[in-house]
Amino acid sequence: MSLANRFMATDNAFPPMDNMLPSMDTRLRARARVSPARDYFLVSMDICLAARDNRLLARAFSSVARDNRLLARAFSSVAMDTAPYQPR
């Protein structure tokens, strides 16, 4: 894979924070299957990128966390802002 393609893939996987991700976007979630530690990291990243309001936050958790232990760890380890997203 060329360097230009690698940069393009990174840009596509991590869109700018000003853009709202679609609630069913699975690009990050599809990669969260390597190890528990990596799962928690990608759950946090999903919240930072996709969860702009409470509804998307709940959607991110239900899509990523497939069992209760992962869900509980994600809630306890990620600091969440529950205020709705306000565009600039």
N, CA, C and O atoms as CSV, one atom per row, in Angstrom:
chain,resi,resn,atom,element,x,y,z
A,1,MET,N,N,0.858,-1.191,0.000
A,1,MET,CA,C,0.000,0.000,0.000
A,1,MET,C,C,0.893,1.239,0.000
A,1,MET,O,O,1.789,1.363,0.835
A,2,SER,N,N,0.653,2.127,-0.911
A,2,SER,CA,C,1.487,3.328,-1.002
A,2,SER,C,C,1.199,4.276,0.160
A,2,SER,O,O,0.174,4.174,0.833
A,3,LEU,N,N,2.129,5.195,0.373
A,3,LEU,CA,C,1.971,6.170,1.454
A,3,LEU,C,C,0.730,7.027,1.244
A,3,LEU,O,O,0.009,7.325,2.196
A,4,ALA,N,N,0.481,7.427,-0.015
A,4,ALA,CA,C,-0.706,8.248,-0.304
A,4,ALA,C,C,-1.983,7.486,0.025
A,4,ALA,O,O,-2.919,8.051,0.590
A,5,ASN,N,N,-2.022,6.198,-0.331
A,5,ASN,CA,C,-3.206,5.395,-0.019
A,5,ASN,C,C,-3.382,5.227,1.479
A,5,ASN,O,O,-4.505,5.230,1.982
A,6,ARG,N,N,-2.263,5.080,2.199
A,6,ARG,CA,C,-2.352,4.941,3.645
A,6,ARG,C,C,-2.947,6.204,4.275
A,6,ARG,O,O,-3.792,6.120,5.166
A,7,PHE,N,N,-2.499,7.376,3.805
A,7,PHE,CA,C,-3.057,8.626,4.324
A,7,PHE,C,C,-4.538,8.738,3.985
A,7,PHE,O,O,-5.337,9.168,4.817
A,8,MET,N,N,-4.908,8.351,2.766
A,8,MET,CA,C,-6.308,8.429,2.365
A,8,MET,C,C,-7.154,7.488,3.222
A,8,MET,O,O,-8.254,7.850,3.641
A,9,ALA,N,N,-6.645,6.279,3.485
A,9,ALA,CA,C,-7.391,5.335,4.313
A,9,ALA,C,C,-7.574,5.894,5.717
A,9,ALA,O,O,-8.643,5.748,6.311
A,10,THR,N,N,-6.532,6.536,6.253
A,10,THR,CA,C,-6.645,7.135,7.586
A,10,THR,C,C,-7.671,8.259,7.583
A,10,THR,O,O,-8.483,8.370,8.502
A,11,ASP,N,N,-7.631,9.092,6.547
A,11,ASP,CA,C,-8.606,10.187,6.468
A,11,ASP,C,C,-10.028,9.653,6.388
A,11,ASP,O,O,-10.937,10.222,6.993
A,12,ASN,N,N,-10.233,8.570,5.651
A,12,ASN,CA,C,-11.572,8.004,5.524
A,12,ASN,C,C,-12.039,7.350,6.818
A,12,ASN,O,O,-13.224,7.399,7.148
A,13,ALA,N,N,-11.113,6.738,7.553
A,13,ALA,CA,C,-11.500,6.048,8.785
A,13,ALA,C,C,-11.731,7.024,9.930
A,13,ALA,O,O,-12.522,6.738,10.830
A,14,PHE,N,N,-11.062,8.164,9.914
A,14,PHE,CA,C,-11.193,9.134,10.993
A,14,PHE,C,C,-11.562,10.492,10.406
A,14,PHE,O,O,-10.687,11.339,10.230
A,15,PRO,N,N,-12.838,10.716,10.101
A,15,PRO,CA,C,-13.242,11.977,9.485
A,15,PRO,C,C,-13.021,13.157,10.424
A,15,PRO,O,O,-12.889,12.960,11.632
A,16,PRO,N,N,-12.977,14.371,9.899
A,16,PRO,CA,C,-12.787,15.549,10.752
A,16,PRO,C,C,-13.874,15.642,11.819
A,16,PRO,O,O,-15.013,15.233,11.596
A,17,MET,N,N,-13.509,16.180,12.974
A,17,MET,CA,C,-14.461,16.252,14.088
A,17,MET,C,C,-15.653,17.145,13.765
A,17,MET,O,O,-16.703,17.005,14.391
A,18,ASP,N,N,-15.520,18.064,12.800
A,18,ASP,CA,C,-16.645,18.931,12.458
A,18,ASP,C,C,-17.753,18.184,11.734
A,18,ASP,O,O,-18.887,18.660,11.683
A,19,ASN,N,N,-17.442,17.018,11.173
A,19,ASN,CA,C,-18.452,16.249,10.438
A,19,ASN,C,C,-19.106,15.221,11.353
A,19,ASN,O,O,-18.421,14.540,12.116
A,20,MET,N,N,-20.413,15.110,11.278
A,20,MET,CA,C,-21.130,14.110,12.075
A,20,MET,C,C,-21.073,12.768,11.351
A,20,MET,O,O,-21.428,12.678,10.176
A,21,LEU,N,N,-20.625,11.726,12.051
A,21,LEU,CA,C,-20.630,10.401,11.443
A,21,LEU,C,C,-22.058,9.863,11.378
A,21,LEU,O,O,-22.849,10.132,12.282
A,22,PRO,N,N,-22.405,9.121,10.345
A,22,PRO,CA,C,-23.720,8.468,10.340
A,22,PRO,C,C,-23.827,7.504,11.515
A,22,PRO,O,O,-22.834,6.883,11.893
A,23,SER,N,N,-25.009,7.370,12.096
A,23,SER,CA,C,-25.163,6.552,13.296
A,23,SER,C,C,-24.884,5.078,13.032
A,23,SER,O,O,-24.558,4.348,13.967
A,24,MET,N,N,-25.001,4.622,11.804
A,24,MET,CA,C,-24.760,3.210,11.510
A,24,MET,C,C,-23.375,2.975,10.899
A,24,MET,O,O,-23.114,1.891,10.378
A,25,ASP,N,N,-22.488,3.965,10.952
A,25,ASP,CA,C,-21.144,3.821,10.401
A,25,ASP,C,C,-20.393,2.728,11.160
A,25,ASP,O,O,-20.281,2.803,12.384
A,26,THR,N,N,-19.883,1.725,10.469
A,26,THR,CA,C,-19.231,0.594,11.138
A,26,THR,C,C,-17.743,0.508,10.825
A,26,THR,O,O,-17.117,-0.509,11.121
A,27,ARG,N,N,-17.157,1.551,10.231
A,27,ARG,CA,C,-15.752,1.445,9.835
A,27,ARG,C,C,-14.836,1.193,11.025
A,27,ARG,O,O,-13.952,0.340,10.942
A,28,LEU,N,N,-15.022,1.912,12.133
A,28,LEU,CA,C,-14.173,1.691,13.305
A,28,LEU,C,C,-14.579,0.427,14.036
A,28,LEU,O,O,-13.721,-0.331,14.490
A,29,ARG,N,N,-15.887,0.188,14.156
A,29,ARG,CA,C,-16.360,-0.962,14.915
A,29,ARG,C,C,-15.927,-2.284,14.280
A,29,ARG,O,O,-15.707,-3.265,14.990
A,30,ALA,N,N,-15.806,-2.320,12.978
A,30,ALA,CA,C,-15.429,-3.562,12.308
A,30,ALA,C,C,-14.028,-4.016,12.703
A,30,ALA,O,O,-13.725,-5.207,12.634
A,31,ARG,N,N,-13.168,-3.083,13.119
A,31,ARG,CA,C,-11.797,-3.447,13.467
A,31,ARG,C,C,-11.638,-3.783,14.943
A,31,ARG,O,O,-10.545,-4.175,15.352
A,32,ALA,N,N,-12.665,-3.650,15.750
A,32,ALA,CA,C,-12.536,-3.821,17.204
A,32,ALA,C,C,-12.727,-5.275,17.609
A,32,ALA,O,O,-13.588,-5.580,18.434
A,33,ARG,N,N,-11.937,-6.167,17.041
A,33,ARG,CA,C,-12.082,-7.581,17.348
A,33,ARG,C,C,-10.742,-8.247,17.640
A,33,ARG,O,O,-10.655,-9.475,17.637
A,34,VAL,N,N,-9.692,-7.459,17.892
A,34,VAL,CA,C,-8.354,-8.030,18.017
A,34,VAL,C,C,-8.092,-8.544,19.422
A,34,VAL,O,O,-7.704,-9.699,19.593
A,35,SER,N,N,-8.296,-7.709,20.427
A,35,SER,CA,C,-8.063,-8.101,21.818
A,35,SER,C,C,-8.926,-7.223,22.705
A,35,SER,O,O,-9.371,-6.164,22.265
A,36,PRO,N,N,-9.176,-7.636,23.954
A,36,PRO,CA,C,-9.995,-6.794,24.842
A,36,PRO,C,C,-9.440,-5.380,24.997
A,36,PRO,O,O,-10.204,-4.415,24.976
A,37,ALA,N,N,-8.115,-5.242,25.154
A,37,ALA,CA,C,-7.540,-3.902,25.329
A,37,ALA,C,C,-7.810,-3.044,24.097
A,37,ALA,O,O,-8.153,-1.869,24.223
A,38,ARG,N,N,-7.658,-3.619,22.912
A,38,ARG,CA,C,-7.918,-2.871,21.678
A,38,ARG,C,C,-9.407,-2.555,21.550
A,38,ARG,O,O,-9.773,-1.483,21.067
A,39,ASP,N,N,-10.268,-3.481,21.979
A,39,ASP,CA,C,-11.709,-3.216,21.959
A,39,ASP,C,C,-12.033,-1.970,22.771
A,39,ASP,O,O,-12.760,-1.096,22.299
A,40,TYR,N,N,-11.501,-1.878,23.988
A,40,TYR,CA,C,-11.819,-0.727,24.835
A,40,TYR,C,C,-11.320,0.561,24.193
A,40,TYR,O,O,-12.007,1.582,24.226
A,41,PHE,N,N,-10.129,0.514,23.612
A,41,PHE,CA,C,-9.579,1.712,22.969
A,41,PHE,C,C,-10.481,2.159,21.822
A,41,PHE,O,O,-10.755,3.352,21.689
A,42,LEU,N,N,-10.948,1.227,20.992
A,42,LEU,CA,C,-11.782,1.607,19.859
A,42,LEU,C,C,-13.177,2.019,20.294
A,42,LEU,O,O,-13.806,2.845,19.633
A,43,VAL,N,N,-13.680,1.457,21.401
A,43,VAL,CA,C,-14.953,1.947,21.949
A,43,VAL,C,C,-14.800,3.413,22.318
A,43,VAL,O,O,-15.664,4.226,21.989
A,44,SER,N,N,-13.700,3.767,23.003
A,44,SER,CA,C,-13.471,5.165,23.371
A,44,SER,C,C,-13.381,6.032,22.128
A,44,SER,O,O,-13.932,7.132,22.094
A,45,MET,N,N,-12.689,5.540,21.104
A,45,MET,CA,C,-12.530,6.323,19.886
A,45,MET,C,C,-13.876,6.526,19.195
A,45,MET,O,O,-14.145,7.601,18.660
A,46,ASP,N,N,-14.726,5.486,19.207
A,46,ASP,CA,C,-16.074,5.633,18.651
A,46,ASP,C,C,-16.831,6.748,19.350
A,46,ASP,O,O,-17.500,7.552,18.699
A,47,ILE,N,N,-16.728,6.802,20.677
A,47,ILE,CA,C,-17.454,7.825,21.429
A,47,ILE,C,C,-16.927,9.204,21.051
A,47,ILE,O,O,-17.709,10.136,20.865
A,48,CYS,N,N,-15.602,9.342,20.937
A,48,CYS,CA,C,-15.032,10.640,20.576
A,48,CYS,C,C,-15.467,11.073,19.180
A,48,CYS,O,O,-15.758,12.249,18.962
A,49,LEU,N,N,-15.516,10.138,18.231
A,49,LEU,CA,C,-15.786,10.497,16.842
A,49,LEU,C,C,-17.269,10.521,16.504
A,49,LEU,O,O,-17.729,11.420,15.799
A,50,ALA,N,N,-18.024,9.542,16.998
A,50,ALA,CA,C,-19.391,9.348,16.505
A,50,ALA,C,C,-20.459,9.859,17.448
A,50,ALA,O,O,-21.519,10.289,16.992
A,51,ALA,N,N,-20.216,9.826,18.749
A,51,ALA,CA,C,-21.291,10.108,19.687
A,51,ALA,C,C,-21.390,11.599,19.950
A,51,ALA,O,O,-20.821,12.101,20.919
A,52,ARG,N,N,-22.108,12.307,19.094
A,52,ARG,CA,C,-22.255,13.749,19.241
A,52,ARG,C,C,-23.462,14.101,20.106
A,52,ARG,O,O,-23.559,15.227,20.595
A,53,ASP,N,N,-24.365,13.176,20.298
A,53,ASP,CA,C,-25.484,13.386,21.220
A,53,ASP,C,C,-25.814,12.058,21.893
A,53,ASP,O,O,-25.245,11.024,21.543
A,54,ASN,N,N,-26.727,12.084,22.854
A,54,ASN,CA,C,-26.985,10.896,23.667
A,54,ASN,C,C,-27.487,9.712,22.851
A,54,ASN,O,O,-27.166,8.565,23.165
A,55,ARG,N,N,-28.266,9.972,21.812
A,55,ARG,CA,C,-28.787,8.867,21.008
A,55,ARG,C,C,-27.664,8.143,20.281
A,55,ARG,O,O,-27.653,6.913,20.227
A,56,LEU,N,N,-26.711,8.901,19.717
A,56,LEU,CA,C,-25.591,8.259,19.031
A,56,LEU,C,C,-24.669,7.558,20.016
A,56,LEU,O,O,-24.077,6.533,19.680
A,57,LEU,N,N,-24.538,8.088,21.218
A,57,LEU,CA,C,-23.722,7.443,22.239
A,57,LEU,C,C,-24.280,6.062,22.552
A,57,LEU,O,O,-23.533,5.084,22.603
A,58,ALA,N,N,-25.595,5.978,22.762
A,58,ALA,CA,C,-26.218,4.682,23.037
A,58,ALA,C,C,-26.043,3.743,21.846
A,58,ALA,O,O,-25.817,2.548,22.036
A,59,ARG,N,N,-26.142,4.257,20.636
A,59,ARG,CA,C,-25.994,3.448,19.427
A,59,ARG,C,C,-24.584,2.893,19.334
A,59,ARG,O,O,-24.390,1.733,18.972
A,60,ALA,N,N,-23.588,3.732,19.666
A,60,ALA,CA,C,-22.197,3.275,19.597
A,60,ALA,C,C,-21.955,2.138,20.580
A,60,ALA,O,O,-21.301,1.153,20.237
A,61,PHE,N,N,-22.478,2.264,21.805
A,61,PHE,CA,C,-22.290,1.202,22.789
A,61,PHE,C,C,-22.991,-0.082,22.367
A,61,PHE,O,O,-22.415,-1.164,22.480
A,62,SER,N,N,-24.234,0.022,21.877
A,62,SER,CA,C,-24.957,-1.200,21.534
A,62,SER,C,C,-24.351,-1.888,20.319
A,62,SER,O,O,-24.454,-3.108,20.188
A,63,SER,N,N,-23.719,-1.127,19.427
A,63,SER,CA,C,-23.116,-1.728,18.237
A,63,SER,C,C,-21.756,-2.350,18.531
A,63,SER,O,O,-21.413,-3.383,17.956
A,64,VAL,N,N,-20.977,-1.732,19.421
A,64,VAL,CA,C,-19.605,-2.188,19.646
A,64,VAL,C,C,-19.539,-3.245,20.729
A,64,VAL,O,O,-18.893,-4.277,20.543
A,65,ALA,N,N,-20.191,-3.011,21.855
A,65,ALA,CA,C,-20.035,-3.877,23.021
A,65,ALA,C,C,-20.972,-5.066,22.895
A,65,ALA,O,O,-22.175,-4.934,23.118
A,66,ARG,N,N,-20.437,-6.214,22.544
A,66,ARG,CA,C,-21.262,-7.393,22.281
A,66,ARG,C,C,-21.595,-8.181,23.547
A,66,ARG,O,O,-22.543,-8.966,23.542
A,67,ASP,N,N,-20.844,-7.993,24.625
A,67,ASP,CA,C,-21.208,-8.677,25.871
A,67,ASP,C,C,-21.200,-7.682,27.029
A,67,ASP,O,O,-20.636,-6.593,26.920
A,68,ASN,N,N,-21.831,-8.068,28.137
A,68,ASN,CA,C,-22.039,-7.130,29.251
A,68,ASN,C,C,-20.734,-6.698,29.901
A,68,ASN,O,O,-20.630,-5.569,30.379
A,69,ARG,N,N,-19.733,-7.582,29.930
A,69,ARG,CA,C,-18.473,-7.197,30.564
A,69,ARG,C,C,-17.798,-6.071,29.799
A,69,ARG,O,O,-17.310,-5.112,30.397
A,70,LEU,N,N,-17.769,-6.186,28.476
A,70,LEU,CA,C,-17.165,-5.122,27.670
A,70,LEU,C,C,-17.951,-3.828,27.819
A,70,LEU,O,O,-17.365,-2.749,27.911
A,71,LEU,N,N,-19.273,-3.932,27.841
A,71,LEU,CA,C,-20.112,-2.744,28.001
A,71,LEU,C,C,-19.828,-2.061,29.336
A,71,LEU,O,O,-19.675,-0.841,29.386
A,72,ALA,N,N,-19.756,-2.839,30.416
A,72,ALA,CA,C,-19.479,-2.260,31.733
A,72,ALA,C,C,-18.097,-1.616,31.772
A,72,ALA,O,O,-17.941,-0.527,32.324
A,73,ARG,N,N,-17.088,-2.277,31.192
A,73,ARG,CA,C,-15.751,-1.704,31.182
A,73,ARG,C,C,-15.721,-0.410,30.374
A,73,ARG,O,O,-15.051,0.550,30.752
A,74,ALA,N,N,-16.447,-0.392,29.265
A,74,ALA,CA,C,-16.455,0.811,28.434
A,74,ALA,C,C,-17.068,1.978,29.191
A,74,ALA,O,O,-16.552,3.095,29.147
A,75,PHE,N,N,-18.188,1.714,29.896
A,75,PHE,CA,C,-18.818,2.791,30.652
A,75,PHE,C,C,-17.918,3.278,31.778
A,75,PHE,O,O,-17.854,4.481,32.033
A,76,SER,N,N,-17.217,2.368,32.461
A,76,SER,CA,C,-16.412,2.788,33.605
A,76,SER,C,C,-15.099,3.441,33.181
A,76,SER,O,O,-14.540,4.231,33.943
A,77,SER,N,N,-14.594,3.135,31.990
A,77,SER,CA,C,-13.267,3.638,31.621
A,77,SER,C,C,-13.298,4.859,30.709
A,77,SER,O,O,-12.256,5.476,30.490
A,78,VAL,N,N,-14.457,5.227,30.173
A,78,VAL,CA,C,-14.532,6.340,29.233
A,78,VAL,C,C,-15.284,7.497,29.875
A,78,VAL,O,O,-16.408,7.324,30.347
A,79,ALA,N,N,-14.669,8.675,29.894
A,79,ALA,CA,C,-15.357,9.853,30.419
A,79,ALA,C,C,-16.293,10.375,29.343
A,79,ALA,O,O,-15.853,10.740,28.253
A,80,MET,N,N,-17.596,10.409,29.654
A,80,MET,CA,C,-18.574,10.790,28.638
A,80,MET,C,C,-19.161,12.164,28.932
A,80,MET,O,O,-19.492,12.485,30.074
A,81,ASP,N,N,-19.283,12.951,27.898
A,81,ASP,CA,C,-19.971,14.227,27.982
A,81,ASP,C,C,-21.402,13.996,27.525
A,81,ASP,O,O,-21.628,13.646,26.367
A,82,THR,N,N,-22.377,14.186,28.417
A,82,THR,CA,C,-23.767,13.866,28.075
A,82,THR,C,C,-24.512,15.057,27.487
A,82,THR,O,O,-25.694,14.946,27.161
A,83,ALA,N,N,-23.839,16.192,27.348
A,83,ALA,CA,C,-24.504,17.347,26.734
A,83,ALA,C,C,-24.692,17.089,25.244
A,83,ALA,O,O,-23.799,16.540,24.598
A,84,PRO,N,N,-25.833,17.474,24.690
A,84,PRO,CA,C,-26.037,17.289,23.249
A,84,PRO,C,C,-25.004,18.074,22.448
A,84,PRO,O,O,-24.535,19.127,22.881
A,85,TYR,N,N,-24.660,17.553,21.289
A,85,TYR,CA,C,-23.692,18.217,20.404
A,85,TYR,C,C,-24.293,19.506,19.865
A,85,TYR,O,O,-25.418,19.518,19.365
A,86,GLN,N,N,-23.534,20.588,19.971
A,86,GLN,CA,C,-23.963,21.885,19.445
A,86,GLN,C,C,-23.017,22.282,18.321
A,86,GLN,O,O,-21.854,22.585,18.589
A,87,PRO,N,N,-23.477,22.293,17.066
A,87,PRO,CA,C,-22.586,22.709,15.975
A,87,PRO,C,C,-22.117,24.145,16.163
A,87,PRO,O,O,-22.815,24.966,16.757
A,88,ARG,N,N,-20.924,24.436,15.649
A,88,ARG,CA,C,-20.388,25.798,15.772
A,88,ARG,C,C,-21.172,26.776,14.953
A,88,ARG,O,O,-20.855,27.965,14.943
